């Protein structure tokens, strides 16, 4: 889901959490959004591809810009 639609979902109260984690598709970080219904949405670009940020700080900043008070960082070892 692209940023414009994610922001609309947040404003409608349908998102509960933002999580950033390493991207599985490329080098960098992706932003996942959890809905109040338990679904997980992936932030995508305008063409529907996973949006990958080259720094953890940038991915976290986008989550905060959406409106979340905090963004959880999850790393898989």
C-alpha positions in Angstrom: 0.0 0.0 0.0 1.4 3.4 -0.9 2.1 6.2 1.5 -1.0 8.2 0.6 -3.2 5.2 1.4 -1.3 4.3 4.5 -1.8 7.8 5.9 -5.5 7.6 5.1 -5.7 4.3 7.0 -3.9 5.8 9.9 -6.2 8.8 10.0 -9.2 6.5 9.9 -7.8 4.7 13.0 -7.3 1.4 11.2 -3.6 1.1 12.0 -2.2 0.0 15.3 1.6 -0.2 14.9 4.5 0.5 12.6 7.4 -1.8 12.4 10.6 -1.5 10.4 12.7 -4.6 9.6 15.3 -5.6 7.1 13.9 -6.0 3.6 13.8 -9.6 2.3 14.0 -8.4 -1.3 17.0 -6.1 -1.3 19.5 -4.3 0.9 17.8 -1.9 3.3 14.8 -1.5 5.5 11.1 -1.9 4.9 8.1 -0.5 6.8 5.3 -2.8 7.9 2.0 -1.5 9.3 -0.2 -3.6 11.5 -4.0 -3.0 11.3 -6.3 -3.2 14.3 -7.7 -6.4 12.6 -4.4 -8.1 12.7 -3.4 -7.7 9.1 0.1 -6.6 8.1 0.5 -4.1 5.3 3.8 -3.4 3.5 4.5 0.2 2.5 5.0 0.2 -1.3 6.0 2.8 -3.9 3.6 4.2 -6.5 4.1 1.1 -8.7 3.3 -1.4 -6.0 6.8 -2.5 -5.2 8.0 -2.8 -1.6 9.5 0.6 -0.6 13.0 0.0 0.7 14.9 2.6 2.7 18.7 2.6 2.8 18.9 3.6 6.4 17.0 2.6 9.6 16.7 6.2 10.5 14.9 7.1 7.3 12.5 4.1 7.6 11.7 5.1 11.2 11.2 8.8 10.2 8.6 7.8 7.7 6.7 5.8 10.3 6.8 8.8 12.6 5.7 11.1 9.7 2.7 8.9 9.2 1.6 9.8 12.7 2.8 7.0 14.9 4.3 7.9 18.3 7.0 5.2 17.9 8.2 2.7 15.4 9.3 -0.8 16.5 12.6 -2.1 15.0 12.7 -5.8 14.4 15.8 -7.7 13.4 15.8 -11.4 12.6 18.9 -13.3 13.5 
